[in-house]
């Protein structure tokens, strides 16, 4: 049984869940304990207590701890990548890359601990000096989704620790394996007991404790819009700081002057890799008429050649859908698309392979319009649609014609259109001739409109959320 980490001790909760491999549902990866509300409270108290000392920890100590965690993640990327792919269903290549990314995130924030700095300014009043410093926020509640089981926790935990905060981490129920492995590495990193706590358990139980506990001064959440709205309402009411990263409905614009092979590669990668289960996936391919008749056959040929299979098999391009619930959502949206009058160009059928798993053929809709539900609502599966538009202006309008704005992309050889799109796209991240998904670890990540709320994650911008600014006036 894999236990929770509370106040530096591994403790069992009152129940447990089985971690099931979506590529082979007969394969149980392990049993993971589930905390109740009382155990979650203990974790909050432990974190609050430990933070009283940790907030004053030397930057050299923070650097060494974070760097050590990063080093171990990188050294074990193959092994942990395999675990990640086995429990989440992304391909082994993607799983290993995600673990490596987590390692680099820890190393980056190790370096940031050494670069902590303030400002010294003259005052407008004679003789005074103004000093601006960053201080820890306190105890941070971290609530994460299943689709990036090690990278997302890492890009929240690492900056939290870097800036002197303590952490209570609640991973998604579906992927406790990667979370537990990360916690186990952190538990041996030299971090004082209680500074980092792992509380696996149900969102409605453990998550609710984090949202309402007065000691939790800030909540960093990534997940669905519905859960984000619940957190926002309750946390803001008690004055806690929040950072929410939620859904996307990301457009990829393909203009007449695009390089065809770049367009096809970027579209296939963005729409279907990681089984389309990325908040930055390109689910809307917006295509102008001059390239449409060349792009569509080239795209469908590539999609038809994608090999769907066991996430751990070397030849697999696309692994399974994460679980039966998400599979049903994907299938329901395929039905909704048909009912709305879209043409299912290819894919969308369940696949029966040699092992029982949640396998779905990547699906592509054509003859769709921007207002269809399949083009407005996040599906979060291997389902994309093509929207044919008259020209660049309509493409830009359609790209922005959704309530969310996480990532967007354009494929063009025109400097003019690339520059205009970068400026006018209503998204937090804009990609030119590269997939909408796939980002660096040292620069800000986040969206606009209903995709995100609060300060950006990652890179130096993470300091905005994980630290609190103090302005001091000094008279000699
Ligand atoms: P989810 O909202 O169902 O769950 C996310 C986390 O919230 C889980 O740990 C869950 O246990 C917890 N939770 C559920 N109910 C809760 C409650 N009442 N109180 C507190 N916590 C609660 O999301 P999911 O299905 O795990 O993830 C998929 C979603 O995540 C998609 O919408 C996707 O777009 C989004 N996502 C966004 C980003 C981004 O950076 N914008 C990145 C990855 C995923």
Boltz pocket constraint, residues with backbone or C-beta under 6 A from the ligand:
constraints:
  - pocket:
      binder: B
      contacts: [[A, 143], [A, 144], [A, 145], [A, 146], [A, 147], [A, 148], [A, 170], [A, 171], [A, 172], [A, 173], [A, 201], [A, 202], [A, 203], [A, 204], [A, 206], [A, 207], [A, 208], [A, 211], [A, 222], [A, 223], [A, 224], [A, 225], [A, 226], [A, 227], [A, 228], [A, 230], [A, 231], [A, 245], [A, 246], [A, 247], [A, 248], [A, 278], [A, 279], [A, 378], [A, 380], [A, 406], [A, 451]]
      max_distance: 6.0
